[in-house]
Amino acid sequence: MYAIKVELKLNNAEKTLMNQHIGFSRFCYNYALSIYNQLDHKQYKGGSSKKIDLIKKIFTNITKKNPDFSWTKEMSSRVYQNAFRALKSAFSRHWKGLGSWPKFKKKKHPGSFTVDSSNGVILQEGGQRLKLPTLGIFRTTEAIPKCVSQTYTVSKRGERYYVSFAINAELIPPMSHEVFEPVGIDVNLSEGKYCVISDGTMVTFPKPLKAAITKLGKLQYRNRNKQLGNRKQKILPSNNARKYYKKLARLHKKVADTRNDFLEKLTTSLARKYRHIKLETLNLKGMMANGKLALHIADASFYKFKTLLINKADSHGGFVESVNQWYPSSKLCSNCGHKKSDLKLSERVYKCEKCNSILDRDLNSAINLKLAAGEHITNRVGSTRIKACGHDTADGHGKSCNARKQEANTKVDNFG
Ligand SMILES: [Zn+2]
């Protein structure tokens, strides 16, 4: 089992439909919770699940028939069922000591709802369309594989709508990668680049993200002396400081959203195209070369990039290998293996003194990563998914990886 999350491409009528169901789901949840909180628990015995079933009966037989609540009849009954189910599991988590007493869902929080099919899984034909039980067929921004699933959760973040659902990995048809041989990816956020792939592909940093980060930096600099009060020294925050921190939080969120969106799309396309991807363990170079971007942004971006890529490669029948961070990928000549001892960060082009080859610095790095020995990494424990090459991850595949590692080792040795 693994989860798919895609963004929905909705028109205004569809957005209204989603908003109505988010509201409906929140309404049912809060309604049930408020009755639950008012129940005389001495009179009603039994567990929370039983009590919620009772509340659901009241809702179905009385509330829904009340003319004031006639709008609920136009809403999907599966959303309604799942809202009650969500409250049950919130209570069950609480009783197990895993969560606090369930809280009311607030309108200002990002909303979501869950909808399922009452008679088993439904088939998704694949492509950029998705069928949501009881709601209809919707467009998605990315293609999904042909698969089956029963339960779908629609969530809203800002003005974007996403749907996530779990599918059985075994049911995905074998996917063929465009590129079967290993590629190295050098992540290096400099000069508007995000990363360079050893086959010469360059991925640029999206402009809206760059603009948002620049704006964030400027805003922080201009307001560097503001402080949001200090309780110990009894200083109250000024109105302008309050406004600034609000603005700052909004901008941080925008940067994070744009960045996540970019990374999701990038990793999906990489995992689809390349079967065998090699990355560095740590992105030290990217962090050093990247003076203008805030370090934590670059750092978090690389961590997220790697995590997403590993998971997506796995679900597409490919895999990611990490190359030791001390491997001098930027100092070696990818053509003859000569090692430069003094390579400045400012040198954007790699010029080899030995074989005279001239190459873009990051591309040279990416090719070296491709040739380096890598170690198979996976984010999931005990994954037994059958790979596209026919080997099982648990045994056969591991063996073939060792064989590859040896092959790569000899290549490194040749560099002398
Ligand atoms: Zn050379």
Residues whose N, C-alpha, C, O or C-beta is under 5 A from the ligand:
A	BS01	ZN	C333 N335 C336 G337 H338 C352 K354 C355 N356
